[in-house]
Amino acid sequence: MNIGSPRYYLGLCAIARNETPFLREWVAYHYRIGFEKIYIYDNESIAPVRDSVAEFYDLGVCDTYTLQGEGMQNIAYNLCLRDHGHEFEWLAFFDLDEFLCLKCDTDARILLRDYENYSGLILHWDIFSSSGHLARPEGMVTLNYTQSLGYSLISKCIVRPAKVAMTVTSHHFAFHEGVAVNTNKEPDLSGYTPIAVDKACLNHYQYRSQQDFAEKLDKADATFGASNPRRWGDFYSQALKPTCKRADIIPLALETRSMLENGNPSQKHEIYLQDVQGLELPQAMVLMGKLLRLKQDGMAEVFFALCHKRFAANAEFIRFGIALCLKLKKAERAIELARNWLASTPDQNAYLALLECLVAQGHTEESDRIAGYLLGVAELTRDSALKKNVEKLHKVSV
């Protein structure tokens, strides 16, 4: 590993007080979707957090710290940034009732690869109702609560610690360089961005059951301390509001349940940033090719995401990523890779890659335009090879 380089690509920080029934699922789920290290600040829990996540602590995935006092959330976040920020390329700050919901990917690191030019990724809340539960149901939060009250302007953030100046609130950060954007790459205005949830959001199980809400009212709020802003009226009000079923998180939640039932989370095949640091491009290409031959397409995509920042200027590497995205039927992501390649290296190979992606996605008007341009260039420069390559990809009349 290079001196000063992050050890992990993606980490997670939280503060918890008496969240025992929910800790194991929360840690397991986020481990399943690519969080390589999780720090939980135990704020005077009756049952120590470490005991609830013992299997993940033993695995080296989760570390816990004791923190005393009320209203300690921002302090916990700043401590984590100070003590561990240098270990991560990206670091998320979620509560125990918040779960990152991926709409297009199965690993959060694949999502984040698209935002490496920014200082943070803003994730909007999808607020879930109590789904009619009075007593705490058995099983997993992500499977028991499926009725959404709708998306919210309120959000949480995954940040690049190297760009963060400080925590402003549990929802917002000050950056000494760059800006945070939503999943549509729109920056915030006064702490808020337009709601963007096509790629990812943050499922916020704000109410859970009436039993759980009662227990939440009895304890100090992590941000506000004893002046807990929640009221019983909030619970009764949400129970009367219209909802819609939201099942985006269910497939990954089911995989998490299977992992927990097997009792051995170490069986999950995992790739960490530290596993790819120090690799030269030829080694990385060989390993990604091996993963594809073994039909581990998802892990090949994770590997590409972890290597992307180092090799993004290399045409061979980007061509591999484009081909991988097309193979996985993620043509829009392939188009973005091709556009970025073309912007940094304006040559015919990059143009041809963009044309291939546009054709694959069915963008007829734009593919006609690019193909027409390239055929015109081929005619003017008498480049028969370029003409042949364009015609292989797309038939147009000029």
C-alpha positions as CSV (number, residue, x, y, z in Angstrom):
1,M,0.0,0.0,0.0
2,N,1.2,3.5,-0.8
3,I,2.1,5.7,2.1
4,G,-0.7,8.0,2.8
5,S,-3.2,6.2,0.7
6,P,-6.6,5.0,2.1
7,R,-6.8,1.5,3.4
8,Y,-10.5,1.2,2.6
9,Y,-12.7,2.5,-0.2
10,L,-15.9,2.7,1.8
11,G,-16.7,2.9,5.5
12,L,-19.6,3.7,7.7
13,C,-20.0,5.6,11.0
14,A,-22.9,5.6,13.4
15,I,-23.8,6.4,17.0
16,A,-26.1,4.0,18.9
17,R,-27.9,3.9,22.2
18,N,-29.9,0.9,23.1
19,E,-30.4,-0.3,19.5
20,T,-29.8,-4.0,20.4
21,P,-32.7,-5.5,18.4
22,F,-31.5,-3.8,15.2
23,L,-27.7,-3.8,15.3
24,R,-26.9,-7.1,13.8
25,E,-29.2,-6.7,10.7
26,W,-27.9,-3.1,10.1
27,V,-24.3,-4.1,10.2
28,A,-24.8,-7.3,8.2
29,Y,-26.8,-5.5,5.5
30,H,-24.2,-2.7,5.0
31,Y,-21.4,-5.3,5.0
32,R,-23.3,-7.2,2.3
33,I,-23.5,-4.1,0.0
34,G,-19.8,-3.3,0.2
35,F,-19.0,-1.3,3.3
36,E,-15.6,-2.5,4.2
37,K,-15.3,-1.2,7.8
38,I,-18.0,0.0,10.2
39,Y,-17.4,2.2,13.3
40,I,-20.2,2.4,15.9
41,Y,-19.9,4.8,18.8
42,D,-21.8,3.2,21.8
43,N,-23.5,6.0,23.6
44,E,-24.2,4.4,27.0
45,S,-26.2,1.4,25.7
46,I,-27.4,-1.0,28.5
47,A,-26.3,-4.0,26.4
48,P,-22.9,-3.2,24.9
49,V,-22.9,-2.7,21.1
50,R,-19.9,-5.0,20.7
51,D,-21.8,-7.9,22.1
52,S,-24.6,-7.5,19.6
53,V,-22.2,-7.5,16.6
54,A,-19.6,-9.9,18.0
55,E,-19.3,-12.0,14.8
56,F,-18.6,-8.9,12.8
57,Y,-16.2,-7.6,15.4
58,D,-14.3,-10.9,15.3
59,L,-14.2,-10.7,11.5
60,G,-12.6,-7.3,11.7
61,V,-15.5,-5.6,9.9
62,C,-16.9,-3.6,12.9
63,D,-15.2,-1.6,15.7
64,T,-17.0,0.0,18.6
65,Y,-16.1,2.9,20.9
66,T,-17.7,4.0,24.1
67,L,-19.0,7.6,24.2
68,Q,-20.8,9.2,27.2
69,G,-23.1,12.2,27.3
70,E,-26.2,13.4,25.6
71,G,-26.5,15.0,22.1
72,M,-23.2,13.4,21.1
73,Q,-23.9,12.6,17.4
74,N,-21.9,15.5,15.8
75,I,-19.1,14.8,18.3
76,A,-19.0,11.2,17.3
77,Y,-18.9,12.1,13.6
78,N,-16.1,14.5,14.0
79,L,-14.1,12.0,16.1
80,C,-14.5,9.4,13.4
81,L,-13.3,11.9,10.8
82,R,-10.4,12.9,12.9
83,D,-9.3,9.4,13.9
84,H,-10.3,7.3,10.9
85,G,-11.0,9.6,8.0
86,H,-7.6,9.0,6.5
87,E,-8.4,5.3,6.2
88,F,-11.2,5.8,3.7
89,E,-11.8,7.1,0.2
90,W,-15.5,7.4,1.1
91,L,-17.1,7.5,4.6
92,A,-20.9,7.4,5.2
93,F,-22.7,8.7,8.3
94,F,-26.1,6.9,8.8
95,D,-28.3,6.2,11.8
96,L,-29.4,2.7,12.9
97,D,-32.8,3.2,11.3
98,E,-31.4,4.2,7.9
99,F,-30.4,1.6,5.3
100,L,-28.8,2.5,1.9
101,C,-31.1,1.2,-0.8
102,L,-29.4,0.6,-4.1
103,K,-31.7,0.7,-7.2
104,C,-29.3,-0.3,-9.9
105,D,-26.3,-2.0,-8.2
106,T,-25.6,-4.7,-5.7
107,D,-22.5,-3.0,-4.2
108,A,-22.3,0.6,-3.0
109,R,-18.8,1.0,-4.3
110,I,-20.0,0.5,-7.9
111,L,-22.4,3.4,-7.3
112,L,-19.7,5.7,-5.8
113,R,-17.3,5.2,-8.7
114,D,-19.5,7.6,-10.7
115,Y,-19.0,10.4,-8.2
116,E,-15.2,10.4,-7.7
117,N,-15.0,14.0,-9.0
118,Y,-17.1,15.2,-6.1
119,S,-16.6,15.6,-2.4
120,G,-19.8,13.9,-1.3
121,L,-22.9,12.0,-2.4
122,I,-26.3,13.2,-1.0
123,L,-28.9,10.5,-0.5
124,H,-32.5,11.4,0.0
125,W,-34.7,9.8,2.6
126,D,-37.5,7.4,1.7
127,I,-39.5,7.5,4.9
128,F,-41.3,4.3,5.9
129,S,-44.4,4.0,8.0
130,S,-45.1,1.6,10.9
131,S,-46.8,-0.7,8.3
132,G,-49.5,-1.4,10.8
133,H,-47.2,-2.9,13.4
134,L,-48.1,-2.2,17.1
135,A,-45.7,-4.7,18.7
136,R,-42.2,-5.3,17.3
137,P,-42.4,-8.0,14.7
138,E,-40.0,-10.9,14.6
139,G,-37.5,-10.8,11.7
140,M,-35.8,-8.0,9.8
141,V,-36.7,-4.4,9.7
142,T,-36.0,-4.3,5.9
143,L,-38.5,-7.1,5.3
144,N,-41.2,-6.1,7.9
145,Y,-41.6,-2.5,7.0
146,T,-42.5,-2.1,3.3
147,Q,-45.0,0.8,3.2
148,S,-43.4,4.1,2.2
149,L,-44.8,7.5,3.1
150,G,-42.7,9.0,0.2
151,Y,-39.4,10.6,-0.6
152,S,-38.1,13.6,1.4
153,L,-35.8,16.6,0.7
154,I,-34.1,15.6,3.9
155,S,-30.9,13.6,3.2
156,K,-27.8,12.1,4.6
157,C,-24.3,12.1,3.0
158,I,-21.5,9.8,2.0
159,V,-18.4,12.0,2.0
160,R,-14.8,11.9,0.9
161,P,-13.0,12.5,4.2
162,A,-10.0,14.1,2.5
163,K,-12.3,16.9,1.3
164,V,-14.2,17.5,4.5
165,A,-13.5,20.4,6.8
166,M,-16.0,19.5,9.6
167,T,-19.4,18.1,10.4
168,V,-22.0,20.9,10.4
169,T,-25.0,18.8,11.3
170,S,-25.7,15.0,11.2
171,H,-27.1,15.8,7.6
172,H,-24.5,18.3,6.3
173,F,-20.8,18.7,6.1
174,A,-18.5,21.6,5.3
175,F,-15.9,20.9,2.6
176,H,-12.6,22.7,2.1
177,E,-12.6,21.5,-1.5
178,G,-15.4,20.6,-4.0
179,V,-19.1,20.1,-3.4
180,A,-21.5,17.3,-2.5
181,V,-24.1,16.4,-5.2
182,N,-27.2,14.2,-5.4
183,T,-27.3,11.1,-7.6
184,N,-28.1,13.3,-10.6
185,K,-24.9,15.3,-9.9
186,E,-26.9,18.4,-8.8
187,P,-25.2,20.4,-6.0
188,D,-26.9,21.5,-2.9
189,L,-28.5,24.9,-2.3
190,S,-28.7,25.9,1.4
191,G,-28.2,22.3,2.4
192,Y,-30.8,20.7,0.1
193,T,-30.8,19.3,-3.4
194,P,-33.6,18.3,-5.8
195,I,-35.0,14.9,-4.9
196,A,-33.1,12.3,-6.9
197,V,-33.7,8.6,-6.1
198,D,-33.4,6.7,-9.4
199,K,-30.0,5.2,-8.5
200,A,-30.1,5.1,-4.7
201,C,-31.8,6.5,-1.6
202,L,-31.7,6.0,2.1
203,N,-34.6,4.0,3.5
204,H,-35.5,5.7,6.8
205,Y,-37.5,3.4,9.1
206,Q,-38.3,6.3,11.3
207,Y,-41.3,4.8,13.1
208,R,-41.0,1.0,13.1
209,S,-43.6,-0.4,15.5
210,Q,-45.6,1.5,18.1
211,Q,-43.5,-0.4,20.7
212,D,-40.3,0.7,19.1
213,F,-41.5,4.3,18.8
214,A,-42.4,4.3,22.5
215,E,-38.9,3.2,23.4
216,K,-37.4,5.9,21.1
217,L,-39.4,8.6,23.0
218,D,-38.0,7.4,26.3
219,K,-34.4,7.9,25.4
220,A,-32.4,11.1,24.6
221,D,-32.1,12.0,21.0
222,A,-28.6,11.6,19.6
223,T,-28.6,15.1,18.2
224,F,-30.8,17.1,20.6
225,G,-30.2,15.2,23.8
226,A,-32.9,15.4,26.4
227,S,-35.0,17.8,24.3
228,N,-36.2,15.0,22.1
229,P,-38.2,16.5,19.2
230,R,-40.4,13.4,18.7
231,R,-44.0,13.3,19.9
232,W,-46.7,10.7,20.0
233,G,-48.7,12.8,17.6
234,D,-46.0,12.0,14.9
235,F,-46.7,8.3,15.2
236,Y,-50.5,8.7,15.1
237,S,-50.3,11.1,12.2
238,Q,-48.2,8.7,10.0
239,A,-50.6,5.9,10.6
240,L,-53.3,7.8,8.9
241,K,-51.3,8.9,5.8
242,P,-51.5,7.1,2.5
243,T,-48.6,4.8,1.7
244,C,-47.3,2.8,-1.2
245,K,-45.3,-0.5,-1.2
246,R,-41.6,-0.1,-1.9
247,A,-39.7,-3.3,-2.5
248,D,-36.4,-2.1,-4.0
249,I,-34.4,-3.2,-0.9
250,I,-36.0,-6.7,-0.7
251,P,-33.6,-8.7,-2.9
252,L,-30.5,-7.5,-0.9
253,A,-32.3,-7.8,2.4
254,L,-33.1,-11.5,1.5
255,E,-29.4,-12.1,0.8
256,T,-28.6,-10.5,4.1
257,R,-31.0,-12.8,5.9
258,S,-29.5,-15.8,4.3
259,M,-26.0,-14.7,5.3
260,L,-27.2,-14.2,8.9
261,E,-29.0,-17.5,9.0
262,N,-25.8,-19.3,7.8
263,G,-24.0,-17.8,10.8
264,N,-20.8,-17.2,8.9
265,P,-20.5,-13.7,7.4
266,S,-16.9,-14.4,6.4
267,Q,-18.3,-16.6,3.6
268,K,-19.2,-13.5,1.7
269,H,-16.7,-13.1,-1.2
270,E,-15.3,-9.7,-0.6
271,I,-12.7,-7.4,-2.3
272,Y,-11.2,-4.5,-0.4
273,L,-9.4,-1.4,-1.6
274,Q,-6.2,-2.7,0.1
275,D,-6.4,-5.8,-2.1
276,V,-5.9,-3.8,-5.3
277,Q,-3.5,-1.2,-4.1
278,G,0.0,-1.8,-5.5
279,L,-1.3,-3.7,-8.5
280,E,0.0,-2.6,-11.9
281,L,-2.5,-2.3,-14.8
282,P,-1.6,-5.7,-16.4
283,Q,-2.1,-7.5,-13.1
284,A,-5.5,-5.8,-12.6
285,M,-6.6,-6.7,-16.1
286,V,-5.7,-10.3,-15.6
287,L,-7.5,-10.5,-12.3
288,M,-10.7,-8.8,-13.7
289,G,-10.6,-11.2,-16.7
290,K,-10.3,-14.2,-14.3
291,L,-13.4,-13.0,-12.4
292,L,-15.3,-12.8,-15.6
293,R,-14.2,-16.3,-16.7
294,L,-15.4,-17.6,-13.3
295,K,-18.8,-15.9,-14.0
296,Q,-18.2,-13.5,-11.0
297,D,-19.4,-10.5,-13.0
298,G,-20.5,-8.6,-9.9
299,M,-17.0,-8.9,-8.3
300,A,-15.4,-7.9,-11.6
301,E,-17.5,-4.7,-11.5
302,V,-16.5,-4.1,-7.9
303,F,-12.8,-4.7,-8.8
304,F,-13.2,-2.2,-11.7
305,A,-14.7,0.4,-9.3
306,L,-11.9,0.1,-6.9
307,C,-9.2,0.4,-9.6
308,H,-11.0,3.2,-11.5
309,K,-9.4,6.2,-9.8
310,R,-5.9,4.9,-10.5
311,F,-6.3,3.8,-14.1
312,A,-9.1,6.1,-15.4
313,A,-6.7,7.7,-17.8
314,N,-5.8,4.4,-19.4
315,A,-7.6,3.5,-22.6
316,E,-7.3,-0.3,-22.2
317,F,-8.8,-0.1,-18.7
318,I,-11.7,2.1,-19.8
319,R,-12.4,-0.1,-22.8
320,F,-12.6,-3.1,-20.4
321,G,-15.0,-1.1,-18.1
322,I,-17.2,-0.2,-21.1
323,A,-17.3,-3.8,-22.3
324,L,-18.2,-5.0,-18.7
325,C,-21.0,-2.5,-18.4
326,L,-22.5,-3.5,-21.7
327,K,-22.2,-7.2,-20.8
328,L,-24.1,-6.4,-17.6
329,K,-26.7,-4.4,-19.6
330,K,-25.7,-1.2,-17.9
331,A,-25.5,0.8,-21.1
332,E,-26.0,4.2,-19.5
333,R,-23.0,3.7,-17.2
334,A,-21.0,2.6,-20.3
335,I,-22.1,5.8,-22.0
336,E,-20.8,7.8,-19.1
337,L,-17.5,6.0,-19.1
338,A,-17.2,6.6,-22.9
339,R,-18.0,10.3,-22.6
340,N,-15.4,10.8,-19.8
341,W,-12.9,8.9,-21.9
342,L,-13.7,11.1,-24.9
343,A,-13.4,14.3,-22.9
344,S,-9.9,13.3,-21.6
345,T,-8.7,11.6,-24.8
346,P,-10.4,12.9,-27.9
347,D,-9.5,10.2,-30.4
348,Q,-11.4,7.9,-32.8
349,N,-11.2,4.9,-30.4
350,A,-13.1,6.9,-27.7
351,Y,-15.6,8.1,-30.3
352,L,-16.2,4.5,-31.5
353,A,-16.7,3.4,-27.9
354,L,-19.3,6.1,-27.4
355,L,-21.0,5.1,-30.6
356,E,-21.2,1.5,-29.5
357,C,-22.7,2.4,-26.2
358,L,-25.3,4.7,-27.8
359,V,-26.3,2.0,-30.2
360,A,-26.6,-0.5,-27.3
361,Q,-28.9,1.8,-25.4
362,G,-31.0,2.6,-28.5
363,H,-30.2,6.3,-28.5
364,T,-31.0,6.6,-32.3
365,E,-30.8,10.3,-32.8
366,E,-27.4,10.7,-31.1
367,S,-25.9,7.6,-32.5
368,D,-26.9,8.8,-36.0
369,R,-25.2,12.1,-35.3
370,I,-22.0,10.6,-34.0
371,A,-21.9,7.9,-36.8
372,G,-22.5,10.6,-39.5
373,Y,-19.7,12.7,-38.0
374,L,-17.2,9.8,-38.0
375,L,-18.1,8.7,-41.6
376,G,-17.6,12.3,-42.7
377,V,-14.2,12.4,-41.0
378,A,-13.3,9.0,-42.6
379,E,-14.2,10.3,-46.1
380,L,-12.3,13.5,-45.7
381,T,-9.2,11.8,-44.3
382,R,-9.5,8.7,-46.6
383,D,-9.5,6.5,-43.5
384,S,-11.1,3.2,-44.7
385,A,-10.5,1.5,-41.4
386,L,-12.5,4.1,-39.5
387,K,-15.3,3.8,-42.1
388,K,-15.4,0.1,-41.8
389,N,-15.5,0.2,-37.9
390,V,-18.3,2.8,-37.9
391,E,-20.4,0.7,-40.4
392,K,-19.9,-2.4,-38.2
393,L,-21.5,-0.5,-35.3
394,H,-24.2,1.5,-37.0
395,K,-25.6,2.0,-40.5
396,V,-26.3,5.6,-41.5
397,S,-26.5,7.5,-44.8
398,V,-24.4,10.6,-45.0
